[in-house]
Amino acid sequence: MMGDMGADVIKIEALDGDVGRAVARMESSDAGLPAGRNAYFETCNRSKRGIAINLKTAEGREIAHKLSRARTAG
């Protein structure tokens, strides 16, 4: 919702991606999307940018903290 109102939203996902990416994957253009696209995931994540980060590592957690500080400071 914030992205729809103009906010710059960055979604942090696990390295293997959001489980929603595998839900109801389209095999044809029945929903107006190219084959292999996911209407559910794309609807829930519209107006968002995404990044995959391994939050189990110190480096991954530091990246997430830097993103968080940059987003809240701006």
N, CA, C and O atoms as a CHARMM CRD file, in Angstrom:
* protein
*
  296
    1    1 MET  N      0.81400  -1.18100   0.00000 PROA 1      0.00000
    2    1 MET  CA     0.00000   0.00000   0.00000 PROA 1      0.00000
    3    1 MET  C      0.86900   1.26000   0.00000 PROA 1      0.00000
    4    1 MET  O      0.55000   2.22700  -0.69200 PROA 1      0.00000
    5    2 MET  N      1.94800   1.25900   0.75800 PROA 2      0.00000
    6    2 MET  CA     2.80800   2.44700   0.80600 PROA 2      0.00000
    7    2 MET  C      3.42300   2.72600  -0.56100 PROA 2      0.00000
    8    2 MET  O      3.55000   3.88200  -0.96500 PROA 2      0.00000
    9    3 GLY  N      3.80500   1.66700  -1.27300 PROA 3      0.00000
   10    3 GLY  CA     4.35000   1.83200  -2.61600 PROA 3      0.00000
   11    3 GLY  C      3.34500   2.44500  -3.56300 PROA 3      0.00000
   12    3 GLY  O      3.70400   3.24600  -4.42600 PROA 3      0.00000
   13    4 ASP  N      2.08100   2.07200  -3.40600 PROA 4      0.00000
   14    4 ASP  CA     1.02900   2.64300  -4.24300 PROA 4      0.00000
   15    4 ASP  C      0.85900   4.13400  -3.99000 PROA 4      0.00000
   16    4 ASP  O      0.36600   4.86400  -4.85000 PROA 4      0.00000
   17    5 MET  N      1.27100   4.58500  -2.80300 PROA 5      0.00000
   18    5 MET  CA     1.15100   6.00400  -2.45500 PROA 5      0.00000
   19    5 MET  C      2.43700   6.77100  -2.72400 PROA 5      0.00000
   20    5 MET  O      2.54900   7.94400  -2.36900 PROA 5      0.00000
   21    6 GLY  N      3.41800   6.10700  -3.35800 PROA 6      0.00000
   22    6 GLY  CA     4.62700   6.79600  -3.76900 PROA 6      0.00000
   23    6 GLY  C      5.87200   6.49200  -2.96600 PROA 6      0.00000
   24    6 GLY  O      6.95200   6.97000  -3.31100 PROA 6      0.00000
   25    7 ALA  N      5.75400   5.70400  -1.89400 PROA 7      0.00000
   26    7 ALA  CA     6.92600   5.36000  -1.09100 PROA 7      0.00000
   27    7 ALA  C      7.83400   4.40800  -1.87000 PROA 7      0.00000
   28    7 ALA  O      7.36500   3.62300  -2.69500 PROA 7      0.00000
   29    8 ASP  N      9.13100   4.48800  -1.59900 PROA 8      0.00000
   30    8 ASP  CA    10.09900   3.57200  -2.19700 PROA 8      0.00000
   31    8 ASP  C     10.21100   2.36200  -1.27600 PROA 8      0.00000
   32    8 ASP  O     10.92200   2.41100  -0.27200 PROA 8      0.00000
   33    9 VAL  N      9.51800   1.28400  -1.60700 PROA 9      0.00000
   34    9 VAL  CA     9.45700   0.09400  -0.76300 PROA 9      0.00000
   35    9 VAL  C     10.42500  -0.95200  -1.29900 PROA 9      0.00000
   36    9 VAL  O     10.39000  -1.30200  -2.47800 PROA 9      0.00000
   37   10 ILE  N     11.29800  -1.45200  -0.40700 PROA 10     0.00000
   38   10 ILE  CA    12.23000  -2.51400  -0.76200 PROA 10     0.00000
   39   10 ILE  C     11.87500  -3.73300   0.07300 PROA 10     0.00000
   40   10 ILE  O     11.93200  -3.68800   1.30100 PROA 10     0.00000
   41   11 LYS  N     11.50900  -4.81800  -0.58900 PROA 11     0.00000
   42   11 LYS  CA    11.15700  -6.06100   0.08400 PROA 11     0.00000
   43   11 LYS  C     12.40100  -6.93800   0.17100 PROA 11     0.00000
   44   11 LYS  O     13.03100  -7.23700  -0.84300 PROA 11     0.00000
   45   12 ILE  N     12.75000  -7.34900   1.38900 PROA 12     0.00000
   46   12 ILE  CA    13.88700  -8.24600   1.59000 PROA 12     0.00000
   47   12 ILE  C     13.36000  -9.67300   1.62200 PROA 12     0.00000
   48   12 ILE  O     12.48200 -10.00800   2.41800 PROA 12     0.00000
   49   13 GLU  N     13.91000 -10.51100   0.74200 PROA 13     0.00000
   50   13 GLU  CA    13.50400 -11.91400   0.65800 PROA 13     0.00000
   51   13 GLU  C     14.68400 -12.81000   1.00300 PROA 13     0.00000
   52   13 GLU  O     15.84400 -12.40500   0.92000 PROA 13     0.00000
   53   14 ALA  N     14.35800 -14.03600   1.39100 PROA 14     0.00000
   54   14 ALA  CA    15.38800 -15.05300   1.58500 PROA 14     0.00000
   55   14 ALA  C     16.01900 -15.37400   0.23400 PROA 14     0.00000
   56   14 ALA  O     15.45600 -15.04700  -0.81100 PROA 14     0.00000
   57   15 LEU  N     17.17400 -16.00700   0.25400 PROA 15     0.00000
   58   15 LEU  CA    17.87800 -16.30700  -0.99100 PROA 15     0.00000
   59   15 LEU  C     17.07400 -17.18800  -1.93900 PROA 15     0.00000
   60   15 LEU  O     17.24000 -17.09500  -3.15500 PROA 15     0.00000
   61   16 ASP  N     16.21200 -18.03600  -1.40500 PROA 16     0.00000
   62   16 ASP  CA    15.39800 -18.88500  -2.27800 PROA 16     0.00000
   63   16 ASP  C     14.07900 -18.22500  -2.66700 PROA 16     0.00000
   64   16 ASP  O     13.23800 -18.85800  -3.30500 PROA 16     0.00000
   65   17 GLY  N     13.89200 -16.98100  -2.29700 PROA 17     0.00000
   66   17 GLY  CA    12.71700 -16.21700  -2.71700 PROA 17     0.00000
   67   17 GLY  C     11.51000 -16.41200  -1.81700 PROA 17     0.00000
   68   17 GLY  O     11.47300 -17.32200  -0.98900 PROA 17     0.00000
   69   18 ASP  N     10.54000 -15.56000  -1.99000 PROA 18     0.00000
   70   18 ASP  CA     9.28100 -15.60300  -1.26000 PROA 18     0.00000
   71   18 ASP  C      8.49200 -16.83300  -1.70400 PROA 18     0.00000
   72   18 ASP  O      8.42800 -17.13300  -2.89700 PROA 18     0.00000
   73   19 VAL  N      7.89600 -17.54000  -0.75600 PROA 19     0.00000
   74   19 VAL  CA     7.11100 -18.73200  -1.08800 PROA 19     0.00000
   75   19 VAL  C      5.94800 -18.37600  -2.01500 PROA 19     0.00000
   76   19 VAL  O      5.48400 -19.23000  -2.77000 PROA 19     0.00000
   77   20 GLY  N      5.47700 -17.14800  -1.97000 PROA 20     0.00000
   78   20 GLY  CA     4.39700 -16.69800  -2.83900 PROA 20     0.00000
   79   20 GLY  C      4.74800 -16.72900  -4.30900 PROA 20     0.00000
   80   20 GLY  O      3.86200 -16.72200  -5.16400 PROA 20     0.00000
   81   21 ARG  N      6.03000 -16.76400  -4.61000 PROA 21     0.00000
   82   21 ARG  CA     6.45100 -16.82800  -6.01600 PROA 21     0.00000
   83   21 ARG  C      6.00300 -18.13600  -6.67600 PROA 21     0.00000
   84   21 ARG  O      5.84100 -18.18800  -7.89500 PROA 21     0.00000
   85   22 ALA  N      5.80300 -19.18700  -5.88300 PROA 22     0.00000
   86   22 ALA  CA     5.43900 -20.49500  -6.43500 PROA 22     0.00000
   87   22 ALA  C      3.92900 -20.73800  -6.44000 PROA 22     0.00000
   88   22 ALA  O      3.47200 -21.73600  -6.99800 PROA 22     0.00000
   89   23 VAL  N      3.15900 -19.85300  -5.83500 PROA 23     0.00000
   90   23 VAL  CA     1.71000 -20.03300  -5.74400 PROA 23     0.00000
   91   23 VAL  C      1.04800 -19.67900  -7.06800 PROA 23     0.00000
   92   23 VAL  O      1.28900 -18.60900  -7.62600 PROA 23     0.00000
   93   24 ALA  N      0.22700 -20.57100  -7.55800 PROA 24     0.00000
   94   24 ALA  CA    -0.60700 -20.31500  -8.74500 PROA 24     0.00000
   95   24 ALA  C      0.16300 -19.72800  -9.92700 PROA 24     0.00000
   96   24 ALA  O     -0.27800 -18.76300 -10.55100 PROA 24     0.00000
   97   25 ARG  N      1.30000 -20.31200 -10.22000 PROA 25     0.00000
   98   25 ARG  CA     2.08700 -19.84600 -11.36400 PROA 25     0.00000
   99   25 ARG  C      1.31500 -20.09200 -12.65200 PROA 25     0.00000
  100   25 ARG  O      0.75000 -21.16800 -12.85000 PROA 25     0.00000
  101   26 MET  N      1.29300 -19.09800 -13.51800 PROA 26     0.00000
  102   26 MET  CA     0.53200 -19.19100 -14.76100 PROA 26     0.00000
  103   26 MET  C      1.30500 -19.98700 -15.81200 PROA 26     0.00000
  104   26 MET  O      2.50200 -19.76600 -15.99700 PROA 26     0.00000
  105   27 GLU  N      0.64500 -20.89100 -16.48800 PROA 27     0.00000
  106   27 GLU  CA     1.25900 -21.65800 -17.56700 PROA 27     0.00000
  107   27 GLU  C      0.92900 -21.05800 -18.92500 PROA 27     0.00000
  108   27 GLU  O      1.50100 -21.45000 -19.94200 PROA 27     0.00000
  109   28 SER  N      0.02000 -20.12300 -18.93700 PROA 28     0.00000
  110   28 SER  CA    -0.34700 -19.46100 -20.19000 PROA 28     0.00000
  111   28 SER  C     -0.65300 -18.01100 -19.87900 PROA 28     0.00000
  112   28 SER  O     -0.45100 -17.54600 -18.75600 PROA 28     0.00000
  113   29 SER  N     -1.13100 -17.31300 -20.86500 PROA 29     0.00000
  114   29 SER  CA    -1.43100 -15.90000 -20.66000 PROA 29     0.00000
  115   29 SER  C     -2.88500 -15.69500 -20.23300 PROA 29     0.00000
  116   29 SER  O     -3.48300 -14.66800 -20.55400 PROA 29     0.00000
  117   30 ASP  N     -3.46300 -16.67100 -19.50700 PROA 30     0.00000
  118   30 ASP  CA    -4.85700 -16.58400 -19.06200 PROA 30     0.00000
  119   30 ASP  C     -5.13400 -15.32300 -18.24900 PROA 30     0.00000
  120   30 ASP  O     -6.22500 -14.76100 -18.33600 PROA 30     0.00000
  121   31 ALA  N     -4.18300 -14.88300 -17.47800 PROA 31     0.00000
  122   31 ALA  CA    -4.37400 -13.69500 -16.64900 PROA 31     0.00000
  123   31 ALA  C     -3.79400 -12.45400 -17.31700 PROA 31     0.00000
  124   31 ALA  O     -3.67300 -11.40900 -16.67600 PROA 31     0.00000
  125   32 GLY  N     -3.44100 -12.55100 -18.57200 PROA 32     0.00000
  126   32 GLY  CA    -2.85600 -11.41000 -19.26000 PROA 32     0.00000
  127   32 GLY  C     -1.37300 -11.24900 -19.00200 PROA 32     0.00000
  128   32 GLY  O     -0.78900 -10.22700 -19.36300 PROA 32     0.00000
  129   33 LEU  N     -0.75300 -12.24100 -18.38300 PROA 33     0.00000
  130   33 LEU  CA     0.68000 -12.20900 -18.09200 PROA 33     0.00000
  131   33 LEU  C      1.39600 -13.21300 -18.98500 PROA 33     0.00000
  132   33 LEU  O      0.79700 -14.20200 -19.40800 PROA 33     0.00000
  133   34 PRO  N      2.66500 -12.97000 -19.27300 PROA 34     0.00000
  134   34 PRO  CA     3.43800 -13.96400 -20.02800 PROA 34     0.00000
  135   34 PRO  C      3.51800 -15.27700 -19.24700 PROA 34     0.00000
  136   34 PRO  O      3.39800 -15.27300 -18.02200 PROA 34     0.00000
  137   35 ALA  N      3.71500 -16.37700 -19.92700 PROA 35     0.00000
  138   35 ALA  CA     3.82000 -17.69100 -19.28400 PROA 35     0.00000
  139   35 ALA  C      4.89400 -17.67400 -18.20600 PROA 35     0.00000
  140   35 ALA  O      5.95200 -17.06800 -18.37600 PROA 35     0.00000
  141   36 GLY  N      4.61100 -18.34400 -17.09800 PROA 36     0.00000
  142   36 GLY  CA     5.56300 -18.43200 -15.99800 PROA 36     0.00000
  143   36 GLY  C      5.46700 -17.29900 -15.00100 PROA 36     0.00000
  144   36 GLY  O      6.13500 -17.34300 -13.96700 PROA 36     0.00000
  145   37 ARG  N      4.66900 -16.29300 -15.26800 PROA 37     0.00000
  146   37 ARG  CA     4.51500 -15.18600 -14.32400 PROA 37     0.00000
  147   37 ARG  C      3.48100 -15.57200 -13.27300 PROA 37     0.00000
  148   37 ARG  O      2.72500 -16.52400 -13.47000 PROA 37     0.00000
  149   38 ASN  N      3.44100 -14.84800 -12.16900 PROA 38     0.00000
  150   38 ASN  CA     2.60300 -15.20500 -11.04000 PROA 38     0.00000
  151   38 ASN  C      1.71500 -14.02000 -10.66700 PROA 38     0.00000
  152   38 ASN  O      2.18400 -13.05400 -10.06500 PROA 38     0.00000
  153   39 ALA  N      0.44200 -14.09500 -11.02100 PROA 39     0.00000
  154   39 ALA  CA    -0.48300 -12.98900 -10.76600 PROA 39     0.00000
  155   39 ALA  C     -0.61900 -12.70700  -9.27200 PROA 39     0.00000
  156   39 ALA  O     -0.67400 -11.54400  -8.87100 PROA 39     0.00000
  157   40 TYR  N     -0.67500 -13.75500  -8.43800 PROA 40     0.00000
  158   40 TYR  CA    -0.79200 -13.56800  -6.98800 PROA 40     0.00000
  159   40 TYR  C      0.40100 -12.78600  -6.43900 PROA 40     0.00000
  160   40 TYR  O      0.23400 -11.78300  -5.74600 PROA 40     0.00000
  161   41 PHE  N      1.61000 -13.26100  -6.76000 PROA 41     0.00000
  162   41 PHE  CA     2.81300 -12.61100  -6.24400 PROA 41     0.00000
  163   41 PHE  C      2.92100 -11.18000  -6.75200 PROA 41     0.00000
  164   41 PHE  O      3.23100 -10.26600  -5.98800 PROA 41     0.00000
  165   42 GLU  N      2.66700 -10.99000  -8.03600 PROA 42     0.00000
  166   42 GLU  CA     2.81800  -9.66000  -8.61600 PROA 42     0.00000
  167   42 GLU  C      1.78600  -8.67900  -8.07200 PROA 42     0.00000
  168   42 GLU  O      2.07500  -7.48800  -7.94800 PROA 42     0.00000
  169   43 THR  N      0.58900  -9.15800  -7.74800 PROA 43     0.00000
  170   43 THR  CA    -0.41900  -8.28500  -7.15100 PROA 43     0.00000
  171   43 THR  C     -0.02500  -7.89700  -5.73200 PROA 43     0.00000
  172   43 THR  O     -0.13200  -6.73100  -5.35300 PROA 43     0.00000
  173   44 CYS  N      0.42800  -8.86800  -4.95000 PROA 44     0.00000
  174   44 CYS  CA     0.80900  -8.60200  -3.55800 PROA 44     0.00000
  175   44 CYS  C      2.07800  -7.76300  -3.44400 PROA 44     0.00000
  176   44 CYS  O      2.30600  -7.12500  -2.41600 PROA 44     0.00000
  177   45 ASN  N      2.89600  -7.75700  -4.47800 PROA 45     0.00000
  178   45 ASN  CA     4.18800  -7.07600  -4.39600 PROA 45     0.00000
  179   45 ASN  C      4.34000  -5.95900  -5.41900 PROA 45     0.00000
  180   45 ASN  O      5.45800  -5.56300  -5.75000 PROA 45     0.00000
  181   46 ARG  N      3.22500  -5.45300  -5.91700 PROA 46     0.00000
  182   46 ARG  CA     3.29600  -4.34500  -6.87200 PROA 46     0.00000
  183   46 ARG  C      3.87600  -3.12700  -6.16500 PROA 46     0.00000
  184   46 ARG  O      3.72400  -2.96700  -4.95400 PROA 46     0.00000
  185   47 SER  N      4.52600  -2.29500  -6.91500 PROA 47     0.00000
  186   47 SER  CA     5.11300  -1.04900  -6.41100 PROA 47     0.00000
  187   47 SER  C      6.22000  -1.29700  -5.39300 PROA 47     0.00000
  188   47 SER  O      6.51400  -0.42300  -4.57700 PROA 47     0.00000
  189   48 LYS  N      6.83800  -2.47700  -5.43000 PROA 48     0.00000
  190   48 LYS  CA     7.94500  -2.78600  -4.52700 PROA 48     0.00000
  191   48 LYS  C      9.16000  -3.18700  -5.34000 PROA 48     0.00000
  192   48 LYS  O      9.04800  -3.78400  -6.41000 PROA 48     0.00000
  193   49 ARG  N     10.32900  -2.84300  -4.80400 PROA 49     0.00000
  194   49 ARG  CA    11.56400  -3.40800  -5.33500 PROA 49     0.00000
  195   49 ARG  C     11.93500  -4.55300  -4.41000 PROA 49     0.00000
  196   49 ARG  O     11.55400  -4.55300  -3.24000 PROA 49     0.00000
  197   50 GLY  N     12.66600  -5.51700  -4.91600 PROA 50     0.00000
  198   50 GLY  CA    13.02300  -6.65900  -4.09600 PROA 50     0.00000
  199   50 GLY  C     14.50900  -6.94200  -4.13100 PROA 50     0.00000
  200   50 GLY  O     15.19600  -6.65800  -5.11200 PROA 50     0.00000
  201   51 ILE  N     14.99200  -7.51400  -3.02800 PROA 51     0.00000
  202   51 ILE  CA    16.38600  -7.92400  -2.94200 PROA 51     0.00000
  203   51 ILE  C     16.43400  -9.19700  -2.09800 PROA 51     0.00000
  204   51 ILE  O     15.72300  -9.31500  -1.10000 PROA 51     0.00000
  205   52 ALA  N     17.26600 -10.13600  -2.49900 PROA 52     0.00000
  206   52 ALA  CA    17.46000 -11.36600  -1.72900 PROA 52     0.00000
  207   52 ALA  C     18.72100 -11.21300  -0.89200 PROA 52     0.00000
  208   52 ALA  O     19.79600 -10.92900  -1.41900 PROA 52     0.00000
  209   53 ILE  N     18.58200 -11.40100   0.40500 PROA 53     0.00000
  210   53 ILE  CA    19.70300 -11.25000   1.33500 PROA 53     0.00000
  211   53 ILE  C     19.71300 -12.44400   2.28100 PROA 53     0.00000
  212   53 ILE  O     18.66200 -12.87000   2.76300 PROA 53     0.00000
  213   54 ASN  N     20.89500 -12.98200   2.54600 PROA 54     0.00000
  214   54 ASN  CA    21.03900 -14.05500   3.52000 PROA 54     0.00000
  215   54 ASN  C     21.16500 -13.42200   4.90500 PROA 54     0.00000
  216   54 ASN  O     22.24500 -12.98000   5.29600 PROA 54     0.00000
  217   55 LEU  N     20.06000 -13.38200   5.64100 PROA 55     0.00000
  218   55 LEU  CA    20.05300 -12.75800   6.96400 PROA 55     0.00000
  219   55 LEU  C     20.70400 -13.63100   8.02800 PROA 55     0.00000
  220   55 LEU  O     20.78900 -13.22500   9.18700 PROA 55     0.00000
  221   56 LYS  N     21.16600 -14.82700   7.65400 PROA 56     0.00000
  222   56 LYS  CA    21.85500 -15.70400   8.59600 PROA 56     0.00000
  223   56 LYS  C     23.32700 -15.34900   8.72700 PROA 56     0.00000
  224   56 LYS  O     24.01500 -15.86900   9.60600 PROA 56     0.00000
  225   57 THR  N     23.82000 -14.46100   7.85400 PROA 57     0.00000
  226   57 THR  CA    25.22400 -14.05200   7.92000 PROA 57     0.00000
  227   57 THR  C     25.32600 -12.62600   8.45500 PROA 57     0.00000
  228   57 THR  O     24.40000 -11.82700   8.31100 PROA 57     0.00000
  229   58 ALA  N     26.46000 -12.32100   9.07100 PROA 58     0.00000
  230   58 ALA  CA    26.68200 -10.97000   9.57900 PROA 58     0.00000
  231   58 ALA  C     26.65400  -9.95500   8.43800 PROA 58     0.00000
  232   58 ALA  O     26.11500  -8.85900   8.59000 PROA 58     0.00000
  233   59 GLU  N     27.23100 -10.32000   7.30100 PROA 59     0.00000
  234   59 GLU  CA    27.24600  -9.42100   6.14600 PROA 59     0.00000
  235   59 GLU  C     25.82200  -9.14000   5.64900 PROA 59     0.00000
  236   59 GLU  O     25.48700  -8.00100   5.32600 PROA 59     0.00000
  237   60 GLY  N     24.99800 -10.17100   5.59200 PROA 60     0.00000
  238   60 GLY  CA    23.61600  -9.99500   5.15700 PROA 60     0.00000
  239   60 GLY  C     22.83400  -9.10600   6.10400 PROA 60     0.00000
  240   60 GLY  O     22.07700  -8.23900   5.66700 PROA 60     0.00000
  241   61 ARG  N     23.01400  -9.31900   7.40700 PROA 61     0.00000
  242   61 ARG  CA    22.32300  -8.47800   8.39400 PROA 61     0.00000
  243   61 ARG  C     22.78600  -7.03300   8.30300 PROA 61     0.00000
  244   61 ARG  O     21.97500  -6.11900   8.45100 PROA 61     0.00000
  245   62 GLU  N     24.06300  -6.80700   8.06400 PROA 62     0.00000
  246   62 GLU  CA    24.58100  -5.44400   7.92700 PROA 62     0.00000
  247   62 GLU  C     23.97500  -4.75700   6.70500 PROA 62     0.00000
  248   62 GLU  O     23.62600  -3.57900   6.76800 PROA 62     0.00000
  249   63 ILE  N     23.85100  -5.47800   5.60400 PROA 63     0.00000
  250   63 ILE  CA    23.22000  -4.91000   4.40700 PROA 63     0.00000
  251   63 ILE  C     21.78900  -4.50300   4.72200 PROA 63     0.00000
  252   63 ILE  O     21.35600  -3.41200   4.35300 PROA 63     0.00000
  253   64 ALA  N     21.05000  -5.37900   5.40400 PROA 64     0.00000
  254   64 ALA  CA    19.66000  -5.06900   5.76100 PROA 64     0.00000
  255   64 ALA  C     19.59000  -3.84800   6.67100 PROA 64     0.00000
  256   64 ALA  O     18.71900  -2.99600   6.49400 PROA 64     0.00000
  257   65 HSD  N     20.49000  -3.75400   7.63800 PROA 65     0.00000
  258   65 HSD  CA    20.50300  -2.59200   8.53500 PROA 65     0.00000
  259   65 HSD  C     20.82300  -1.31200   7.77300 PROA 65     0.00000
  260   65 HSD  O     20.21400  -0.27100   8.02200 PROA 65     0.00000
  261   66 LYS  N     21.77000  -1.38500   6.85000 PROA 66     0.00000
  262   66 LYS  CA    22.10000  -0.20000   6.05000 PROA 66     0.00000
  263   66 LYS  C     20.91400   0.23600   5.20300 PROA 66     0.00000
  264   66 LYS  O     20.63400   1.43000   5.09800 PROA 66     0.00000
  265   67 LEU  N     20.21600  -0.71600   4.60100 PROA 67     0.00000
  266   67 LEU  CA    19.02200  -0.37700   3.82000 PROA 67     0.00000
  267   67 LEU  C     17.96500   0.27700   4.70300 PROA 67     0.00000
  268   67 LEU  O     17.33500   1.25900   4.30900 PROA 67     0.00000
  269   68 SER  N     17.77900  -0.26900   5.88600 PROA 68     0.00000
  270   68 SER  CA    16.77800   0.26500   6.80700 PROA 68     0.00000
  271   68 SER  C     17.12800   1.68900   7.23300 PROA 68     0.00000
  272   68 SER  O     16.26000   2.56200   7.25900 PROA 68     0.00000
  273   69 ARG  N     18.38600   1.92100   7.56500 PROA 69     0.00000
  274   69 ARG  CA    18.80400   3.27500   7.97600 PROA 69     0.00000
  275   69 ARG  C     18.67000   4.25900   6.82700 PROA 69     0.00000
  276   69 ARG  O     18.24000   5.39400   7.02800 PROA 69     0.00000
  277   70 ALA  N     19.03500   3.83100   5.62400 PROA 70     0.00000
  278   70 ALA  CA    18.94500   4.72000   4.46000 PROA 70     0.00000
  279   70 ALA  C     17.49400   5.06100   4.15600 PROA 70     0.00000
  280   70 ALA  O     17.19600   6.19600   3.78100 PROA 70     0.00000
  281   71 ARG  N     16.59700   4.11300   4.30800 PROA 71     0.00000
  282   71 ARG  CA    15.17300   4.33500   3.99800 PROA 71     0.00000
  283   71 ARG  C     14.52300   5.24200   5.03000 PROA 71     0.00000
  284   71 ARG  O     13.71700   6.09900   4.66600 PROA 71     0.00000
  285   72 THR  N     14.85300   5.07700   6.31200 PROA 72     0.00000
  286   72 THR  CA    14.19500   5.87600   7.34000 PROA 72     0.00000
  287   72 THR  C     14.79700   7.26600   7.45400 PROA 72     0.00000
  288   72 THR  O     14.13600   8.18700   7.93400 PROA 72     0.00000
  289   73 ALA  N     16.04900   7.43200   7.01900 PROA 73     0.00000
  290   73 ALA  CA    16.69700   8.74400   7.10600 PROA 73     0.00000
  291   73 ALA  C     16.25900   9.67500   5.98600 PROA 73     0.00000
  292   73 ALA  O     16.30400  10.89500   6.13900 PROA 73     0.00000
  293   74 GLY  N     15.83700   9.10900   4.86500 PROA 74     0.00000
  294   74 GLY  CA    15.53000   9.90400   3.68300 PROA 74     0.00000
  295   74 GLY  C     14.18200  10.47100   3.72000 PROA 74     0.00000
  296   74 GLY  O     13.77900  11.16700   2.78800 PROA 74     0.00000
